[in-house]
Amino acid sequence: MIPRWLRNSFPYLAIGILLAGLGYAISFGQLEPADFTYNNGAEIKTVDPALATGSPEGRIINGLFEGLLRNMPTGTEPDETNSIPLRPVTMGMADTFEISEDGKTYTFHIRESATWSNGDTVTAEDFRWSWQRMLHPETGSEYVYQLYSIEGALQYNTGAIELGEIVEVEHGERQTKTELFPRASISRGKLVAHGTWSAANGVVWAEASATDSASGSHGHGDSEQEGDTPIEVYKVTVYSSDHILDELDLSGDSHEMLFIKHTDDQEIPESIAGEYTRCFHVLPDFQSTVGLKVSGSDQRILSVQLVEPTPYFLDLVAFYPLYPVHRKTVETHGAMGWTKQENIVTNGPFLLHDRRIRDRIRLVKNPMYWNANGVSLEIIDALSVESDTTALNMYMNGQVDWLTSLPTMIMKDLMPREDFVSAPMLASYFYRLNVDQKPLDDVRVRRALNMALDKAKITERVSKAGEIPARSYVPPGLAGYDGYQCGEFNVKEAKRLLAEAGFPGGEGFPTMRILYNTNDNHQAIAQVIQQDWKNNLGIEVRLENMEWRTFLSNVSETQFDIARAGWIGDYPDPNTFLDMFVTDGPNNQTNWSNQQYDELIESAKTLRGDERLKALSDAEKILMEEQPIIPIYYYVSKNMVSDRVKGFSANIQDVHPLHVLTVEDK
């Protein structure tokens, strides 16, 4: 039943959430009861490790898959230096690893007991292939930059090739036109020339380097005539190679081939049809360019060569985008089909048993998991309840064991409870600004919007769980790092900046849209910001909420003026926050670009110690001065956990592995 304190404080709310929870109660009665049920929040977008980006997706993927290593929770109290302790990595698919003295070579050994859920052996080749899939420009992974510390990975992902380099050419006939995998036949050889063909000029060979187009298509606009668009062409000395993983023998047999990058449904122009072979991509040769090597008679050894020593590389390896996927399943069922419950093959502690859209995902224990004996839970239900108030009612009624998000309006009543679990987080809540949209292209406007916000009011009256108002993007608590702060709350200065930009008192300022994913807390925060900007600057904004998948799509395509965002550090280093805003970074999503910022982030890759942290701090200074984002507050985790759940440990990234949890009988 609904607790008395909840009924007394919010009688209408209590009635509403009781009715809203009725549908879930009916659904519960149609399934075998789960051992453990939690609310995962929004309906997830995907369970593909290479394509997922959100926390709801991450919780499911961490149950279904496992990487070479795993991150495990640890304490959250600051140490004597006021730094938050980090989460140590533990063994996953690998049972041992070595790091070279220069810190640039990592060697992982896959445990002999590692198997896929269908009984196949997990090998180092599974990781090599999965990381190549993630790096392929057509995959479109937003987390692809996590692999850029590996030698040659950036060049492969961007298709950067130079004359004289070894390349791989994917021929233009795939088994399925709409699927990247399985790839078409591959020719490997030396790039001799690169140029373009057009009807007017024929073939024109260039002397400069080439960059492969990720789309692989050269269609025409309505106003163009056939043959007007230049088409990329390549001359390659192709060498014989029995297998894509073989070292290429440049002293062996070879022959010259001409390729044309013409991969849509149009025919190769008749004038060159007899000479040129259609191709999808010409990329750096993965085997000889990218620092990934598989060895051992049973393919259990993976060697990784880094460009420079990377202090957080083990944390990257333990992060879910770098988890392996089952190659045969991906190639058999395609990008959209391989993750369906009837097809998916996984290597983690749980299996995908059932998925009901906007209801739940059911996970069951994987008997093939290498440490299945250490997994207590047999059945887990991850609910897709977007309303925090509905989820809270279900928790109070004993239908849910763990809540990952709580309604802010009653936070003060929840915080004193013993089942309220909270801790500081390495995470920031912020707003993205689309700097291509007028008047957000004016830095004075962006600064004015930031300075007109009373962020303390948001943390004290809305979030109300101990969050800290933010004036920098990187959260505090990282040892040795001193971030740069943006402008503080100052209505007078905000008005001056807005007037200087041509909008005195907000006059003439267009109505903008704040976009957020459906959630009570996001709505309440947006309403406070809406009111602050109206009262302090005289401008109007309208609020628009979207379900999670649609919201992610709009943000990734920058179809917004202002959008709510949150970022949990993927690893304990300032770089995890700052490298996302480099020019055209997959998670930039603001259209902002600054060459000096890019150079500082790039230089940090080769610097050490204090010099490296100084470069990152200088980069954050640029970010905070130009304000393509508005930092609002630093998160604290807010969980409600039933007292029958054991093994739940608060941590700075609010990650809670399902396979370590146990439950006591009710």
N, C-alpha and C positions, 0 to 999 in steps of 0.2 A: 504494500500500500504506500501511498505518498506520505512522507514524513510530516509530522505536525508542523515543524518549523517552516517547511517549504509551503505548506498550505496556508499558514498564517501570514507569511511574508508576501506571498504572491498567489492569492487564491485563483485569479483568472488564468495565470500562467499554469498553475497546477492542473486545472481542468483541461486546458488546451493540450498540455503534453501527455496527459492521461489518454485523451482521444487519439493523439498522434501516435502513441505507442501501441494502440490496439492492433494495427495491421501487423506489426512485428510480433506481437504476442500470438496472433493466429498463425503466422509463418513458423514460429517456434514449434507449434504443436504438430507440424507436418513432417518434422525431421527427427532423427535420433538425436537426443541431447548431446551437446558438445561437452568435453571436459573443461574447456576454457573458452570464453566468449569475450571479445573486446570490440569496441567501436573504432573502426579504421577511418571514419569520417567520409570524405567525398568518394564517389565511385572512381576507381582507379582507371588510368588511361591505358596502361599496358603492364605486362609482367616480363617484358623483354629487357634484360639488364642493360643492353646497349642503348635503349631508347627511353627508358624511364628517367624521370627527374624529380619527382615529388616524394615527400615523406610517406604518404599512404602507399605508394608503389614500393618504396624501399622496405617497408615493414613486411610486405608479402614476399618480395624477392629474396630477402634475407632468410625467409623460411623455406623457400623452394630451392634455392641455389647456394653454393658455397664456393668461395674463391681459394686461392693458394693459402691465404691467411684470413683470420677473422679478428675484428675488434671486439673486445669484451668490456663490459662496464667496470668502472672502478669508483673510488670516492669522488666527492665533489667539493670538499672544503678546501679553500686556498691554503697553500703551504706558507712557510716562513717568509718567502719572497713575494707573497700575495699573488702567486700564480696558481691557476687551477690545474690540478693534476690531470694527466692525460690518460686516455684509454689504451692499455697495452694491447699489442697484437698477439694472438695465439695461433697455433697451427690449425690449418684447415685441410684442404686437399694435399698440401705439402706437409711432410712430417719433419723435414729439416731444410735449412737454407744456409748459404754462405755469402759473405760480402767481401769483395776484394779489398786489399789495403788502400787502394786509391778511391774506394767508395763508388766506383763506376760500373762494377760488374756484380750482378746478383745471380746466384745459382740456386734454383729450387728443385727439390726432389719430391716427386709425387708419391704418396704413400701407396703401398701395394694393395691395400684394402679399399681404395677409392673406386667406386663404381657409380654408373648412371642407374637411374631407377628401372631401366629395362635390362639391366645386367651387364651392359657394356662396360669395359674398363675405362676409367678416366685417365687420360694421358697428357703429357706436356703438349702434344700436338693439338689437343682440344683447346688449350689456352692460346697457343700461337694462332690457330685459325680464328678463334673468337675475337682476339685482339685485332687481327687483320680485318675481319668483318666490321668491327667498330671503326677502324681507321679508313675503310673504303669511303670515298667521297659520296657515293650514292646512298650509303646507310643513313647519313644525316644525324649521327649521334650528337646530342648537345653536350655531352660530357667527353667528347673525343679528345679535348685538350689535356685530359688527365694522362694521356699516353705520350704527350709531346716530350717528356723528359727522356724517352727512349730514342736512341740514335736512329735517325732516318724517318721517324714516325710523322713528324710535321710535314716533311717533303712528300711522303706518300699520301697523306690525307689531302694536301693541297694540290697534288699533281704537279709539283715543281720538278721539271726535268731540264737537263742541260745537254747540249750536243756532246756526243762522245760518251755519255753515261749509259749504263745498262738499264734497259726498260723492259716492262712486261706489257704486251699488247693483247687486250681482250678482243677477240674477233666478234663480229657483229651478228652472230646468230646464237641466241640463247634458247634453251629448251622452252622457257616460258617468257614471252616478251615483257610481261609486267614484273618479273621477279629478277632481282639481282643475283640470287643464289638458287641453283648452282650456276656458277659463272660459265661463260662460253669458253671455248678452247683458248689457250694462252700461248702466244709466241714470245720468246725471250731473246733479246739481242741488244746491239749497240745502236743508239740513235745517231744516224748519220746526218739527217737534215729534217727541218720542220718548216712548214710554210702554209700557204692558203691557196685554194683554187676558187676562181670565180669565172663566170661566163665571159666577162669582159676582158680579163687579164690572163686567164689560164692559170697555170701553176706558178707561184712566185715563192721561191725559197728564201727563208730568213736566216740571218746569222745569229740572232739573239736566242735566248733560252725560251722554252715553251712552258705553258701551264695547262694541264688537262682540265677541261670543262667538266664540272661535277654532273651536270645534267646529261651529258652525252648526246644532246639533241640539237639540231640546227633547223628548226622550223622557220616559217616565214610569216610576217605580218600581212594583214589584208592588203596593204598598199604596195607590197613588194612583188616584183615579178620573178618568175622562176629563174634561178641562177644568180640573182642579185646579191644574195648573202654569201660572203666568203666562207668557205668550208675548210677546216683544218686538214692538212695532209702531212704525212710523215714518211721518211725513208729510213728503214731499219735493216741493219745486217743481222739476220736471224741465225742463231746457232741451234744445233740439235740438242734437245734436253728431254730425257725420258720422263722426268718427274719435276713438278714445280718446286720441290724442296731440294733438288740436286744443285750442287755448285755448278755454275755455268762454265763449261770448258771453251774458252775463247780460242783455243788452238785447234778445235775440232772443225767438223764440216760446217759450212755456213753458206747462206745465199741471201741476196738482197730482196726485200719486199717493200712495196709501196702500199700505204694504208690511208684511207680517207675516213675522217671522223664524221660519219653521216649515218646516224643510227635510228632515224625515224623511219616512217613507212615509205619514204620517197626512194626512187631508184637512183643509183649512182649515175651521174651525168654520162651520157652516151660517149662523149669525146674521150673519157678516160676509163670507161667501164672495163675494158680488157686489161688495164694495167694495175688498177687499184683494188685492194681488198677492204671491204667495210670493217670498221672497228668501233667498239664502244668507248674504250679508254686506252690511253697510253700513259702509264704510270711508272714511277721508279720501280725497278725490279725489287719486289718485297724481300726475296730471299737474300739478295746480296746487299741491299740497302738498309733494311730495318734491323735493329739490333736484337733480334729474337732468334734463338737457335735451339732446336730440339735434338737431343742425343740419347744414347743408351739403346741397347738392343730391344728393350721394351718401351722405348719412347717415354721414359719417366723423368727425364732431366730437361729443365727449361733454363737456358742461360739468357739473361737480359743485360744488354750493354746500354748504359746511359750516356747522354751527351756530356753531362757534368754530374758530380755527386749531388744527390737530391735528398736532403735530410728527412723528408716525409714520404719517401717512396714506398716504404712498407705499409704506411697508412693508405696509400693509393691502391696497393695490391689488395688490401682488405676491404676496399669500398666496392659496393655492388655493381657499378658499371663494368668492372673488370672481371666479373664472374664469367665462367665459361658457359656456352650453350652447346647443345648436342647437334653436331653438324648434319648428320643424316636426316634428323627430324626437320631442321630448318630447310634443307634442300628439297625434301620430299613434300612438305606442306606449305612452303612459302612464308613470306613475312607476316601475313595476316592469319595464316592457318596453324602455324606450328605451336602457338601458345594456347590453343583451345584445349580444354580439359581432356578431350578424347585423343589428343595427339602429343601433348607436351611430355618431354622426358627431362627430368631434373636430377641434380646430384646433391641436394640439400637434405635437411632432416625431415622435410615434409613433402607430400604430394598434393597436387591440385585435384581435389576430389569433385568439387562442384562449384559453379559460379552462377549466381542469380543476379542479374543486373539490377542495381539499385536496391538490393536486398543484402546479399552476403557472399563471401568467398569461404568455402569450407576446405580446410587443409586436414590431411590425415597423415599419421606417422609413416615415414618411408622406411620399410624394413631393409632396404638395400644400402641405407646410409652407413658410412664406415663406423660411426659411433652411435648406432641405433639403440644400443643398450643404455646409453646415457641420456636418452630422450624420454621424458616421463609422459608428456601429453600424447594422447592417441587421436583426439579430434579437436580441432580449433575452428571456431567461427569468427570471421572478421566481418563485422557489419558495416554497411554503407549508409549510416544515418548522418545526414548533413546537419540536422538541428541538434545543437548541444543540449538544449533543454529537453528534447525528446530522449536523447541518450542518457541524460542524468536521471530521468524518471525510470528508465529501464534498469539503470544501475541500482537505484534505490529499491526497486522491486525484485532485485536478485536475478535479473535476466542477463546482466552484463557484469563481467569481472574487472574490466579495466577500461577507463575512459582516457583518451589521449587529448581531449580538448574539453573545456568546461565553460558554462555560460558566465559571462563577466558580471551580470547583474546580481548574482548571489555569491560572488567570490568570497566576500567577507564572512559569509556563513559557512563556507566550505573549508577555508584555510585552517581553522582550529581543529578540524577533525583529524583523528589518527590515520585515517585512510587517505588523506590528502598528502601526496608526495611531490615535493618541489625542490628545485636546485637551480643555481646559476647555469646558464647555457652559453656555449660558443655560437651565438646566433643573433641576427639582427632583423628587426621588422622595419621595413622601409617602403617608400613609394618610388616607382620608376616614372620618369618624365620622358615623353617622346619628344626629343629635341628637334625633330623635323616638323613638328606641328607649331604653327604660329599661335600665340606669341611665346611658346615655350622654347623657341630657338634663341631667345634673348636671355643671356645669363643673368641679367638684372631681374627679370621676372622670376626666374628659378630661385634666385637668392631671396627675393621678397616672399615667395610662397613658403620657403623654409622658415624665415625669421618671423612670419606672422603666426606660426603655430606654437601654442602653449603645450609643449609635449608633456610637461609635468602633470597637466590636467588630464591628459590621456591616461597616464599610468596610475594616477591617484583616483580618478573617477570611473574609468572604463576597465582597463585591464586588472588593476587592483590586486596584483599578486606579488608585488615587490620588483616589478620591472624597473629598469633604470632609463630615464630619458636619454636619448642618444644625440650626440653632436659629432660623432665620427661613425664611419661604416664598420670598421673592424672593432669587435667587442673588446673590452678590457680583459686582462688575465693571461695574455700570452707573454711569457718571460722575455724581457729585453726589448719589447716592442713598445714604442711610444707613438701613437697615432696622432693625426692632425684633426682638429675640430673645426666644424663649419660654424656659421654665425649663430649666436644665441637668440633667444626670444626677445625681439625688439620691434614693437609695432611701429614706432616712429621711423626707424631706419627702413623698415619694410615698405612703409608708405612712400618714403622718399625715393626708394629704388623703383617702385612701380610707377610713380609719377615721371621719373627720369626716363623710363622706358616708353612713355607716351600714354599712360593710363592713370591720370591724377584722380584719386578717389575711386578708382575702379572704372571710371568713365570710358566707354568704348571697349572694355575687355570682353571678349567673347565668352559665352557659356561653355565651360569645359565639362568633360565626363570623367568621373572617378570609377574605375572598373575594379571589382573585387569578386572573388569566388564566394558562393553562397555560404555564409557562416554568420552566426549571431555576433561574434566578437568583431569580425571585419566590418560588419554593418555599423556597429556602435562607434567604432573608431572613425569610420568614414563620415558619420554624422557629426562628430565633434569637429573634424577637420573642415567639413563643409561650413559649419557655423563660424569657426574661427576666421576663415577666409572672407566670409560675408561681413562679419562684424568688424574685422580689423583692416580689410582691404577694399571692401565694397564690391567684391566680385561674386558671381554666382557659379556654382558647379552643381551638376546633377549626378546622382548616384545610380550605378547600374551593376546588379549582381548577375553572375552566370554560374551554371554548374561547372564543376572542376574541369572536365575535358574541354568544354567550349572556352572556358577562361584561359586555359593553357594555350590553346590554339590561337586565340586573339593576341595574347601577350607575345608568343613566339613570332607572330607576323607583325608585331607592333601596330596592331589595329586598336589603338587606344590613345587618349590624351595623357591620362595619369592612371597608373595601375598599382594596386596593392602587391607587395612582394615580401618574402621572408627568405632568409638564407641561413642554413645551419652549416657550420664549417665541416667540410668533408674530411679535413685532417687538421691537426693543431698547429697551424701556421698562418700568418697574415696573407700569404699568397692565395689561399683558398677563397678569400673574399675579393682580393684585388685583381687577380688575373682574369676574372670573368668580364671585366669592363675594357679589355683591350679592343681595338678596332675590329669590328665584325666578329667578336667572340660570340659563340653560340648562346651564351647566357647573358650577353650584354643587354639586348632587347630594349635599348633606349635610342638607338641610332647615333649615339655620341661617339666621337672619335677625337683623340688627341695624340699627336706623334710623340711628344715628350713623355707622356704617360706610357705609351707603348714601349719606348726605349728604356725607361726605368724598370718596367716589369721584365723586359728581356734581359737587362743587365743583371738583375737580381739572380738570374739563373746561374751566373758564373761567379758571383761574389760570395764571400763567406762572412759569418759572424756579424759583427756590428755594421760592417759596410753593407752587407746584404739587407739588414733590417732598416738601415738608413735609406737605401734606395726604395724600399717598399713604403716607408713613411713619406718620402718625397712624392711618391706616386699618389698616395692617399691625399696629400695636400692638394694636388691638382684636382683630384676627384671631388674633394669637398669645396674647393673654390669654384669649380665649374658647375657643380650641382646637377648632374643628370639624374641624380637620385636625392631623395630627402630621407635621411635616417630618422626614425621616430623613437624606437626604444630597443634596448637589448632584452632578449627573452629571458624568462625563467621557465623551466618546465612546470607544467601543471597537470598532474595525473591524479585520478582517483583509482585506487587499487584495493580490491577486496582483501580482507584479512586472511582469506583462505589461500591466497596466492603467495607462493614463496619463490625466492630467487630474483625478485624485481629489485633492481639497483639503480637509483638515480645517477645520471652522469651528464657531462657537459654537452653531449650531442643528443641527449634524450633518445638513445637507441637502446632497445630492449629485446635481445634475441629470444625468440619464442622457445627455442629448443632447450634453454636452461631453466625455464619456468616449471614449477610443480604446483599442484593444487591439492588441498586437503578436502576430504569429503564434506559436503554440506551437512 
